[in-house]
């Protein structure tokens, strides 16, 4: 069973700042997903990356899959209060899919 | 229209009681799940059903019994509730059983055992 470690666990920043959160593992994944969970809601998929080195952009969010497909990062440019939430990564291989413990992001106005 | 709906959203009950959480999806998906999210926000799969058949059963106490009357419904029944069962339970669905599909989550059911 692969273990996904997300860092930092908590992050509190001011509106307009940039940030990067990480998802790391010793296992190789066939794909990796990022979800955002807002308070009182279920997680919602942001992106799926499948190719080593792949970079995907979603407005101010940039997702990168590591070359070795063991890790991923999420970079947010000019964060806004609406970005506040729990960011979860989920890694998949042929037999399993597991979620990380998440990074709780708070963006203060 | 809500894609994955679960009821109740909030449930407070005493230790030892039996309770059920219902889930329905209108996405036409073949696969449904129950996840548990603890106080530290760690999301862990409990069960997965594909076309009414159980395909994943993680190490979950047998007090938890899922039931899938059809592929659009997956209900969770919990017997003899314990304090440690307090958590948020998420129902979810995906197009099929293959890992890596997008998982669509319900809004969660907040269970508090007192």
Interface residues (C-beta under 8 A of the other chain):
Chain A: X30 X31 X33 X35 X37 X40 X41 X42 X43 X44 X45 X48 X50 X86 X88 X90 X92 X93 X94 X95 X96 X97 X98 X99 X101 X102 X104
Chain B: X4 X40 X41 X42 X43 X44 X45 X90 X92 X99 X100 X102 X103 X104 X105 X106 X107 X108
